[in-house]
Amino acid sequence: MMRQAFRDTLEKVRSRLWLILAGAICVWGPTTLISLLTQRPLNPIVGLMVPPLGFVLGYFYLRRLRGKERLSISVWMLFGVFALGTFFLSIALIPQGGRFDINLIAFSVFLLWPTIEFAGGQGSGLGLVVTAILAAILQFIFERKGRKRGTPQAEAG
């Protein structure tokens, strides 16, 4: 009984860590790649469109992949966007004269401002704002409905 509870807890932690990583990769992977290939800041339109598009596509893919298991997918993905954003943005800003500082990256996991500041420097600051708004909308529309209807998600918490 105790072992099963421990295994369930580890499975939840593993699942949430995967969502955190997936959120960061979906949003910052394409923008980092574009910045590295062009070696300049993103075009404002690209910076506005690519992060939210990556987030939404990743969200619906993970939602479909997870089936009935709902762990507030959009919230955990958004946490990953901010927590790991400085890591990806540090890599993206290297061709523009930025530097990869592991101390700042480790410190910024707990703060929002370095990711917001770096995203502004890369040209994806507005895309980050739109992504955060979309995450809230997706959480409200697709994930809160199940809780109101009394699905297994409501009992699982």
Protein Blocks (a to p, Z undefined) as FASTA:
>chain_A
ZZmmmmmmmmmmmmmmmmmmmmmmmmmmmmmmmmmmnopacdfklmmmmmmmmmmmmmmm
mmmmnomacghkmlmmmmmmmmmmmmmmmmmmmmnopacdfklmmmmmmpmklmmmmmmm
nopmmmmmmmmmmmmmmmmmmmmmmmmnopaklmnZZ
